[in-house]
Amino acid sequence: MLALRPGCLRRPAFPFARAARFAQSRANLLTLAIETSCDDTSVAILQKSNDAVRQTQIHFHQKVTANNSAHGGIHPIVSLESHQENLAALISKALDVLPDTGSSKPDFISVTRGPGMRSSLTTGLDTAKGLAVAWQIPLVGINHMQAHALTSRLVSALSGSSSNAAPAFPFLSLLVSGGHTLLVHSKTLCNHAILATTTDIAIGDYIDKTARLVLPPDVLQEGGGIMYGRHLERFAFPNGSADYNYAAPNSRAEEIARKTTKWGWALVPPLAETRSGSKSKAMEFTFSGLGSAVKRICEEKKKMGAEERIELASESMRLAFEHLASRVGWALRDLKAKGSGVGTLVVSGGVASNAYLRTVLDSFLTARGFQNVKLTFPPVELCTDNAAMIAWTGMEMYENGWESSLRCRALRKVLLLGHVIRVKKPSKKTNADSEMV
C-alpha cells in the first residue's frame, strides 16, 4: 500500500488568516479555480451556500485544450504556450460573471498544484498566487488526484439531492486517465490509501497507443487529435451496448484463461502468466505487456481486415478493464474481511467516460458477489481534467480550515510516503518549504 499527499497545506498562518476565518464564518463561499496540470487550461467559479437550504452552483466553467495533433502526443512546450495564451483570457471571462455577494472578489483561490507537467502547473500556480496577493485572499493548492476522487461529491452537491455531499466517507476510488491508474481507499477528506497503482504505463496511455495500432488510417485521420480512446470504443462497438456481448468471468481461473480467436491469436490477461506465479494476484496494474502483444499482432498481420480489427479492439479493452475490475474485487474482499467494507466505488478520470468500462466493472463485480456496491461515474464532462473539480476540492479543504503558503511550488509527481495519504498539519516551528511533500 502506497501513499499520496497534497502538500504545503496548513492551518491559516500567513497574513490572510484573518480574512480566511472571516470568510469561513459566512453563509456563502465563493472560489475561483484554475486547472493547468497537463494540456487543458480550465477556469471555474463555484459558489456554496451554507444556509438552511444548502446549494452549490457553478457560475462559470470553461476549458481550452492545446492542439498537440502535430506531435502525436502531448508536447510540453505546446501545452505551456496554450496555457500562456488562454489562462488570462478565461479568468477575464470568468470575472465578468462573478456573482454579486457583496464583494467584487472570490473568498479564496483554488489551484492545481500537482501532479502534472511542472511547466504547465507553474503557469496556473503562479497566476493563482498573483490573484491571491492582489485580492488579499487565501490560496488553496489542490492535489489533482484527490480532486478526481471527490468529483462525485461535487455532482451530488450540484444536484441538491442531499444536505450532505455523497458518497460519504469511506469509499473506493478508481482513478483512470492517460497519466494515472490508481485504486484508492478514500477514508476521509485528507486520508486516502493507495491500494494499487500501475507499475508501467497508465491505462489511458495504453488505450491511446492501442488505438493508433488497431484503428484503420481513415478512422485515425477522422479523429483529428491525440486522444484516440473514444474512437477505439466507437470502432469496436459501433452500435453501442448492443455490440458488447459481454459475460463476466465467474472465477479467477476463467478470467485468466487464454481465449484464442478464430483469427489464431490470443491476448493474455496482464499478470496471468509470470515465471514464479507470485505476481498473478499482486495488487498492482500493468498494461505494457498487453500493449506489446497488440503491437506484435498488428505487425504480423499487415493486411488485417475490418472484422479482425474490431475484435482486436474489443479484446484489448476487455482484458484491460477486467484487469482493473479484478483488483477492485480483491480490494473490496480484503476491506470486508477487515471489517471496514465500503458501499461505493467512484470511477473518475478520462477513461471513466468509456461506456464499455462501466459495463465490464458492473458485470464483473456482480459476478464476484459485490452487486450491492454502488458504482458512481461522474458526467463525461467532469471525468476529464477540469477546474470544477478543483473548485469543489478547494471548497471542501477550505471549509475544513486548510490553505496553502505562498511559498508552495508545483509538484510534477505525487510523492509516495509510508502507507497512508494524509494532509499533515505542520507545527508552528516548521517553515513552509519543509511542508512540501
VOKENU-794278 format. One record per atom (N, C-alpha, C): y, z, x. Coordinates in steps of 0.001 Angstrom, whole numbers, plus 500000, padded with zeros to 6 digits. Layout:
<nodes>
YZX/...
</nodes>
This chain:
<nodes>
498821500000500840/500000500000500000/501239500000500883/502154499068500625/503346498917501437/504560499442500688/505713499288501304/506900499853500671/508114498959500768/508987499096499792/510184498279499683/511336499172499254/512464499149499976/513585499985499586/514903499232499671/515721499318498619/517082498808498726/517919499830499450/518432499470500640/519079500478501466/520579500535501312/521175501433502074/522611501653502120/523174502030500750/522320502532499861/522761503045498582/522859504548498697/523882505138498133/524068506554498289/524871507112497128/524888508414497044/525754509068496084/527205508838496508/528139508755495553/529530508458495894/530050509330497030/530538508670498111/531034509429499249/532214508748499926/532631507546499408/533753506885500042/534959506906499100/536115506390499481/537343506578498721/537285506228497245/536272505429496829/536229505030495430/535447506030494576/534987507120495161/534118508056494447/534779508597493191/536059508922493279/536729509489492112/536793508465490989/537089507215491344/537109506156490337/535732505962489740/534687506094490573/533319505915490084/532968506983489061/533299508226489372/532971509306488436/533706509112487113/534958508593487213/535713508328486001/535051507241485174/534632506158485861/534015505037485156/532711505454484508/531918506298485215/530627506688484685/530751507528483418/531908508159483239/532087509006482071/532558508219480859/532896506941481063/533397506131479966/532284505659479058/532672505353477802/531685504894476827/531240503464477131/532098502685477806/531765501299478128/531870501071479626/530909500336480162/530920499981481570/530855498465481709/531595497949482677/531671496508482892/531449496222484368/530569495263484666/530341494886486060/530411493378486233/530927492963487376/530869491566487789/529780491487488855/528860490545488702/527705490452489601/527675489122490333/527209489172491582/527125487983492443/525718487879493015/525119486690492927/523789486427493484/523861485184494366/523563485360495671/523575484238496621/522437484395497633/521272484799497193/520201485100498144/519575483863498764/519628482736498057/518964481534498561/519862480316498357/519482479411497473/520277478195497271/520997478184495931/520866479260495142/521553479371493860/522790480253494010/523933479732493575/525159480527493515/525352480933492068/525315482231491791/525379482677490401/526339483856490262/527065483868489146/528007484940488830/527819485340487373/527898486637487110/527737487124485740/528693488281485481/529063488434484225/529802489612483770/528992490257482654/528642491515482859/527813492236481896/528520493515481470/528457493792480185/529075494990479637/528025495816478905/528071497112479109/527149498013478426/527929499096477709/527640499245476423/528275500276475617/527325501444475464/527819502640475703/527015503847475544/527466504662474341/528062503969473355/528477504627472124/527242505006471304/527490505489470100/526383505878469220/525411504706469029/525986503499468916/525168502287468842/525243501595470195/524196501698470987/524204501120472324/524102499601472249/524884498952473075/524904497490473053/525138496963474461/524409495920474816/524575495261476109/524909493793475858/525931493290476528/526366491908476341/526594491223477677/526217489961477737/526567489114478881/527739488242478441/528895488459479030/530093487700478659/530205486403479430/529581486367480595/529641485158481428/528402485125482302/527799483951482422/526652483791483319/526479482315483638/526804481937484863/526653480549485284/526047480485486677/525429479350486962/524744479164488239/524909477731488720/525082477569490030/525123476257490669/524065476247491754/523194475239491738/522122475139492725/522452474068493756/522303474420495018/522598473473496097/521677472256496017/522207471112496371/521425469869496369/520729469711497720/519481470151497771/518700470081499008/517690468940499001/517800468028498041/516779466992497858/516592466115499095/517648465910499866/517547465044501048/516699465672502147/516461466969502073/515740467670503133/514312468028502751/513926467781501503/512558468071501075/512249469556501067/513266470365501069/513103471815501088/514471472462501188/514513473766501087/515797474471501119/516345474498502536/517530473931502722/518181473885504028/519271474958504076/519212475875505042/520165476993505087/521625476560505118/521937475519505893/523333475098506016/523834474489504711/523003473654504085/523383473043502801/523599474125501756/522710475112501739/522828476203500772/524091477026501032/524358477306502300/525558478060502659/526818477324502215/526878476040502503/528060475266502124/528247475232500610/527133475197499881/527218475219498422/527801476544497925/527367477652498544/527932478958498184/529434478989498468/529811478470499634/531228478485500026/532076477631499091/531504476553498587/532241475657497709/532318476169496276/531299476899495830/531191477209494401/531419478660494000/531234479598494935/531298481010494543/532674481410494011/533728481084494748/535074481458494310/535419480824492967/535005479566492778/535289478869491519/534588479542490347/533335479974490554/532591480651489487/533229482010489158/533661482732490180/534316484020489939/535609483815489153/536353482771489507/537595482477488795/537316482192487318/536274481422487038/535911481126485652/535477482396484924/534751483258485631/534281484497485015/535457485394484632/536456485453485494/537606486320485221/538423485844484027/538319484556483724/539030484011482556/538475484568481251/537213485015481268/536596485534480035/536311487027480153/536970487689481100/536793489124481253/537223489815479960/536345490600479344/536687491228478065/537795492265478208/538514492494477135/539609493462477136/539045494863476936/539020495634478007/538521497005477937/539617498016478274/540855497548478248/541948498416478632/542262498349480103/541511497508480835/541719497320482267/541556495845482586/542228495412483625/542169493992483999/541115493726485060/540209494680485261/539186494533486295/537892495191485848/536764494808486475/535488495469486165/535510496910486673/534517497676486257/534386499054486739/533759499109488125/532915498132488435/532281498070489756/531716496674489977/531386496374491231/530810495083491621/529328495267491948/528491494392491409/527068494356491759/526823493092492579/526070493213493674/525850492044494530/524484492124495194/523823491002495313/522546490939496019/522764491201497501/521994492149498034/522095492478499448/520890491960500225/519785491713499574/518586491208500214/517407491367499285/516268490783499626/516040489877500753/516541488463500447/516571487635501489/517015486264501314/517468485685502638/518187484569502588/518715483943503796/520004484673504182/520048485131505412/521145486017505812/522530485379505601/522681484116505966/523991483471505817/524402483386504356/523444483072503496/523739482992502064/524088484365501505/523284485357501872/523533486722501408/524903487221501847/525261486938503100/526516487425503647/527719486839502906/527609485586502484/528704484970501724/528988485762500454/527939486077499716/528119486838498487/528537488271498731/527906488913499729/528196490317500010/529634490508500490/530093489645501396/531457489776501904/532488489506500804/532174488556499929/533070488297498794/533149489518497891/531995490128497642/531942491322496795/532721492477497418/532601492633498721/533352493697499404/534858493462499253/535273492220499408/536688491896499267/537211492240497882/536419491920496849/536815492239495479/536868493751495269/535891494460495823/535851495917495679/537077496565496312/537473496074497479/538649496617498162/539928496257497394/540033494998496979/541235494545496282/541435495289494969/540353495507494247/540430496182492952/540283497702493064/539918498186494275/539673499617494473/538631500140493496/537499499459493474/536371499854492632/535108499901493493/534064500595493046/532836500727493839/532039499430493952/531196499412494974/530279498308495267/528848498823495151/527983498051494500/526569498412494409/525739497249494954/525141497436496138/524272496416496735/522895496490496120/522356495345495726/521116495299494953/519973494652495731/518799495266495631/517577494665496151/517134493584495163/517078492365495644/516766491198494819/515428491345494085/514424491901494763/513110492029494147/513091493144493104/513826494198493345/513973495246492339/514589494660491065/515560493772491241/516214493149490091/515238492315489281/514371491554489952/513350490794489223/512453491737488421/512094492865489016/511210493817488339/511859494414487093/513184494515487099/513887495139485981/514403494135484953/514105492850485152/514641491819484251/514215492019482809/512976492445482590/512519492661481213/513286493792480541/513760494756481316/514578495820480748/515948495272480320/516452494286481067/517674493596480658/517469492886479328/516373492149479219/516083491410477984/515995492362476800/515345493493477006/515225494498475951/516598495028475547/517441495308476532/518782495834476242/519624494814475485/519503493549475860/520266492491475191/519836492312473745/518563492538473471/518048492365472108/518494493481471187/518816494642471772/519233495781470958/518140496345470094/516881496021470441/515740496458469626/515437497938469771/515977498563470830/515710499971471057/516911500607471735/517081501903471513/518201502601472153/517973502752473653/516726502626474085/516388502712475498/515793501394475967/516114501010477206/515575499765477762/514063499858477891/513391498749477646/511935498687477749/511560497550478702/510421497656479386/509433498729479254/509887500015479944/509384501114479417/509663502397480039/508826502520481310/509326503275482262/508552503534483473/507418504496483136/506258504336483806/505913503345484835/505351502064484220/505418500981485000/504801499723484598/504477498929485853/503674497874485702/503343496985486816/504280495785486791/504656495311487968/505479494110488088/504770493112488996/504603491890488517/504081490805489334/505251489862489600/505730489861490839/506903489081491202/506461487833491957/506595486681491326/506053485432491878/507153484376491954/507439483930493178/508510482954493375/508203482096494590/509175481273494980/508998480421496148/509021481183497454/509547482394497432/509638483176498662/508858484472498652/508340484865497475/507691486169497371/506486486137496434/505509486947496761/504380487210495871/504059488683496028/504459489485495053/504309490931495139/503732491496493848/502827492449493989/502343493235492857/502871494646493081/503698495113492176/504437496356492380/504178497340491248/503946498596491608/503845499678490632/505225500304490517/505943499964489459/507297500468489249/507206501827488562/507379502887489349/507206504251488847/508477504796488212/509598504584488888/510901504985488380/511895503920488798/513159504123488455/514186503150488808/514215502859490301/514039503886491121/514153503729492577/512860504063493310/511749503978492651/510465504288493281/509445503244492839/509182502301493741/508293501177493439/507282501028494571/506021501128494272/504981500999495299/504424499577495299/504404498947496467/503837497604496586/502326497723496735/501592497232495760/500136497311495769/499498496128496477/500167494988496444/499629493791497108/500765492831497393/500656492122498515/501635491101498863/500912489958499570/501580488839499763/500934487701500412/500862487903501917/499777487457502504/499610487545503951/500070486274504649/500400485241503877/500869483992504492/502051483413503720/501788482499502797/502893481866502069/502956482398500641/504116482245500030/504291482668498641/503661481650497703/503328482102496496/502659481208495555/503560480048495137/504858480290495024/505757479203494663/505820478131495732/505774478545496987/505753477614498117/504467476795498078/503355477475497802/502057476791497707/502082475732496592/502618476082495435/502630475153494306/503513473944494609/504661474172495224/505541473047495566/504884472108496580/504228472678497591/503557471849498597/502392471080497982/501679471735497079/500572471069496391/501089469907495551/502205470126494874/502781469072494038/503136467839494859/503676468045496051/504055466915496895/502848466120497365/501702466797497454/500476466120497867/499793465403496703/499793466039495543/498977465563494415/499722464604493498/500990464841493265/501719464007492308/501880462575492810/501727461588491927/501949460189492312/503402459996492763/503659459039493637/505016458817494152/506074458653493072/505730457954491976/506731457732490929/507111459033490229/506149459951490066/506436461243489441/507296462094490365/506990462045491670/507793462780492640/509236462287492638/509391460980492538/510732460402492562/511512460806491312/510825460891490202/511472461298488953/511965462737489037/511270463553489870/511638464959489996/513058465128490462/513458464332491454/514831464332491915/515303465616492563/514385466487492948/514782467748493558/513739468212494546/513700469522494793/512724470044495744/511753471013495100/512063471487493899/511176472420493214/510258471636492272/509084471298492774/508213470393492026/507180471116491175/507211472450491142/506211473200490393/506140472821488931/507291472696488301/507301472360486871/506772470942486639/506972470054487619/506453468690487480/504934468670487636/504410469533488498/502955469639488646/502341470136487349/502979471100486717/502477471634485445/502487470561484358/503555469810484260/503647468764483245/502647467651483501/502429467336484784/501481466282485127/500053466704484788/499712467962485090/498357468455484828/498092468632483341/499138469010482589/498966469299481162/500064468595480351/499943467265480213/500994466510479510/501155466916478054/500100467462477446/500166467898476051/500289469408475924/500701470033477013/500881471475476973/499581472228476836/499584473292476044/498418474167475917/497192473465475352/497402472359474668/496267471601474124/495372471062475235/495906470941476442/495136470399477566/494526471483478451/494786472761478173/494340473813479082/492817473909479178/492161473987478041/490692474096478033/490239475186479001/490883476355478919/490617477420479879/489778478538479286/488734478910480010/487895480053479648/487855480986480849/488325482195480679/488407483138481797/487026483584482250/486810483756483547/485520484262484046/485310485713483608/484098486049483240/483802487393482750/483410488358483861/483195487842485065/482781488705486175/483346488163487481/483307488994488513/483763488566489832/482877487444490363/481593487537490122/480666486512490593/480996485156489967/481281485178488680/481637483937488000/482992483416488495/483876484331488815/485214483972489273/485184483229490608/484361483697491554/484374483104492897/483315482022493079/482570481719492033/481542480682492138/482183479314492400/481572478572493295/482092477234493632/481817476283492474/482820475581492001/482689474647490881/482955473225491387/481887472487491598/482014471119492100/482375470176490962/483412469376491148/483858468448490116/483029467166490152/483219466324489175/482494465055489134/482942464106490233/484036464489490910/484546463658491997/483911464035493330/483126465107493305/482397465503494511/483062466575495343/484254466991494987/484927468047495754/484989469341494942/485188470424495655/485313471739495026/486326472565495805/487176473255495086/488121474180495703/487529475585495664/487582476271496793/487019477620496885/488123478639496608/487888479605495730/488903480627495441/489323481369496707/490587481731496828/491053482477498007/490254483758498230/489893484011499477/489154485202499906/487753485319499306/487265484238498698/485913484277498141/484868484219499239/485191483509500322/484238483352501424/484918483761502730/484580484924503250/485079485374504547/483892485720505425/484104485726506724/482987485920507653/482230487224507417/482955488307507256/482296489599507072/482144489961505608/482894489272504748/482868489599503331/483778490755502978/484388491381503990/485210492568503758/486504492253503029/486962491000503115/488237490637502506/488081490149501071/486861490019500604/486634489458499283/487364490228498194/487431491545498349/488093492368497343/489327493077497910/489932492469498911/491132493060499515/492303492956498549/493138493981498513/494333493965497675/495435493222498422/495286491918498461/496278491061499105/496174489673498510/497202488881498732/497222487497498261/497249486558499462/496630485402499315/496681484370500344/496562483004499676/497400482068500089/497406480745499455/497348479594500463/497465479890501753/497489478810502738/496150478088502816/495051478816502716/493734478190502771/493506477249501606/493924477661500430/493802476813499245/494666475566499400/495857475741499959/496730474600500196/496141473622501195/495482474150502234/494845473281503234/493699472492502627/492968473118501708/491854472428501048/492364471273500191/493451471501499487/494047470433498673/494506469285499571/495100469627500701/495575468609501632/494433467769502174/493308468417502514/492146467673503027/491614466690501988/491541467117500760/491043466241499693/491952465028499541/493246465258499564/494201464148499413/494146463192500598/493923463727501800/493838462876502984/492560462060503000/491474462634502480/490202461936502449/490149460876501363/490967461032500310/490959460091499190/492337459454499057/492563458445499869/493870457791499896/494197457099498581/493163456612497887/493388455878496638/492888456677495437/493321457893495330/492909458768494242/493525458300492922/492687458178491899/493160457742490591/493887458850489848/494542458470488752/495347459419487980/494500460548487410/493307460216486890/492454461247486282/492039462301487309/491698461851488504/491295462791489544/492488463631490016/493641463013490106/494842463755490483/495160464860489470/494990464535488205/495244465519487146/494299466704487280/493021466419487559/492064467522487707/492367468349488953/492767467683490026/493105468417491243/494337469302491008/495293468794490250/496493469571489927/496139470812489120/495306470641488098/494949471777487244/494076472785487985/493135472302488804/492261473208489556/493050474001490604/494010473344491244/494794474033492273/495604475176491663/496076474988490445/496812476052489766/495872477121489220/494750476689488649/493812477661488068/493349478676489101/492928478210490259/492413479119491278/493502480053491811/494710479529491980/495811480369492452/496165481437491424/496172481059490145/496544482007489094/495446483041488861/494183482626488972/493092483603488856/493099484576490034/493521484094491189/493650484965492360/494675486067492081/495795485699491473/496787486687491067/496193487660490052/495541487110489046/495009487924487944/493958488912488418/493134488521489383/492083489421489848/492676490670490488/493738490495491272/494377491658491919/495106492523490899/495670491899489881/496289492682488806/495227493525488110/494085492912487840/492992493639487186/492514494824488002/492375494633489309/491934495740490169/492968496853490202/494239496474490211/495303497488490216/495269498304488931/495097497635487799/495025498330486520/493816499270486479/492706498799487002/491490499618487041/491695500860487905/492273500672489090/492456501792490010/493469502808489480/494534502329488873/495528503247488313/494945504041487156/494135503390486353/493491504073485238/492546505151485737/491799504854486798/490861505823487368/491582507044487928/492827506830488384/493618507940488945/494383508703487871/494229508272486612/494931508940485530/496387508559485412/496781507466486053/498175507019485998/498252505581485496/497513505301484454/497475503958483904/498812503508483345/499006502201483282/500244501628482746/499901500750481554/500875500572480683/500630499790479477/501309498441479463/502092498143480529/502853496896480538/502773496229481906/502617494913481899/502714494098483103/503907493169482938/504904493313483801/506071492438483798/505842491332484816/505945490090484403/505770488952485296/507110488243485412/507673488230486619/509006487665486816/509043486830488086/510166486140488307/510274485204489415/510108483780488891/510457482803489699/510438481412489257/509119480909488719/508003481335489329/506682480855488906/506298481432487538/506961482511487129/506662483126485831/507007482207484667/507793481158484939/508124480202483876/506975479238483578/505922479268484412/504767478390484223/503939478884483047/503859478089481989/503155478494480768/501645478635480999/501099477840481912/499660477936482204/499347479273482874/500238479762483740/500057481072484349/499970482145483274/500801482047482274/500801483031481193/499461483037480464/498924481854480226/497630481756479554/496515482335480406/496503481996481696/495461482485482594/495497484003482692/496674484581482897/496791486032483018/496318486733481753/496768486260480611/496401486882479342/494893486797479109/494307485629479295/492871485438479063/492032486211480072/492450486191481334/491706486852482405/491672488362482189/492820488956481907/492874490404481720/492131490830480457/492180490008479431/491415490307478207/489928490293478501/489476489307479277/488054489204479613/487583490384480450/488505491016481191/488146492145482048/488403493504481377/488709493473480075/488846494721479328/490237495307479283/491257494520479634/492627495034479627/493471494351478545/492846494106477401/493544493432476318/494680494264475733/494687495571475978/495746496426475451/496978496487476357/496881495897477527/498043495844478421/498982494747477936/500223495116477688/501211494157477191/501775493336478337/501724492014478201/502299491110479200/503709490737478771/504658490925479666/506060490639479369/506588489604480346/507103488501479796/507688487429480601/509141487245480176/510092487371481083/511486487111480724/511667485652480299/512745485336479574/513039483936479260/513106483106480541/512784481840480425/512712480967481592/513990481023482422/515150481066481756/516412481054482493/516649482338483285/515899483394482959/516028484648483695/514864484876484660/513930483931484705/512810484041485652/513245483666487064/514083482652487159/514559482218488476/515721483111488922/516202482896490155/517299483709490672/518523483584489770/519139484714489438/520296484698488558/521108485972488726/522378485905488383/523269487054488547/523148488058487409/522591487639486264/522458488567485139/521536489725485501/520426489423486189/519506490497486572/520129491410487624/521004490837488469/521703491641489458/522690492572488749/523357492054487730/524303492860486958/523593494022486268/522442493739485663/521718494799484956/521208495862485922/520640495436487036/520147496408488019/521302497243488557/522431496586488805/523613497322489234/524032498346488188/523960497971486924/524326498878485844/523416500103485825/522097499859485937/521157500988485928/521374501892487142/521580501292488312/521779502082489517/523092502872489452/524157502224488998/525464502869488946/525472504030487948/524822503824486816/524760504895485816/523984506102486326/523128505868487305/522375506963487893/523041507509489159/524283507091489391/525072507689490458/524995507029491814/524498505776491874/524348505111493167/525451504094493403/525910504013494632/526822502967495048/526628502729496546/527219501660497068/526975501253498458/528205501441499326/527947501660500592/529019501751501569/529587500366501842/530871500322502142/531486499046502512/531009498564503873/530265499404504589/529728499029505897/528350498377505778/527793498303504594/526440497756504458/526417496274504818/525294495834505329/525127494437505745/523997493785504957/523949492468505022/522897491712504341/521551491964505015/520490491986504216/519131492171504730/518328490908504459/517920490230505529/517151488985505374/515771489253504794/515150490341505240/513811490670504767/513808492045504120/512822492239503247/512583493563502695/511856494358503757/512354495524504070/511705496348505073/510546497102504453/509414497092505133/508231497779504645/508094499102505365/508206500180504618/508186501506505200/507169502386504483/506292503038505225/505407504049504640/504577503522503501/504544504284502414/503685503941501296/504398503926499956/505693504146499944/506429504110498692/507749503390498888/508326502960497791/509617502304497805/510587503252497135/511472503834497869/512445504742497273/513832504449497813/514819504689496987/516189504675497468/516460506079497969/516578506214499261/516722507528499877/518154508028499788/518300509278499410/519616509890499349/519999510382500741/521073509868501325/521455510299502669/522050511700502667/521889512392503765/522530513686503909/523993513467504240/524801514504504076/526234514376504327/526529514077505777/525591514453506661/525819514265508086/525430512866508562/524814512091507668/524308510778508056/525359509712507815/525584508859508825/526556507805508606/525934506632507875/526771505703507406/526289504634506548/525309503716507233/525549503417508524/524678502478509215/523239502973509281/523064504282509473/521704504810509606/520960504771508291/521667504537507181/521015504486505885/520533503086505527/520823502113506377/520408500742506072/518937500564506368/518173500182505339/516723500030505502/516294498664505065/
</nodes>
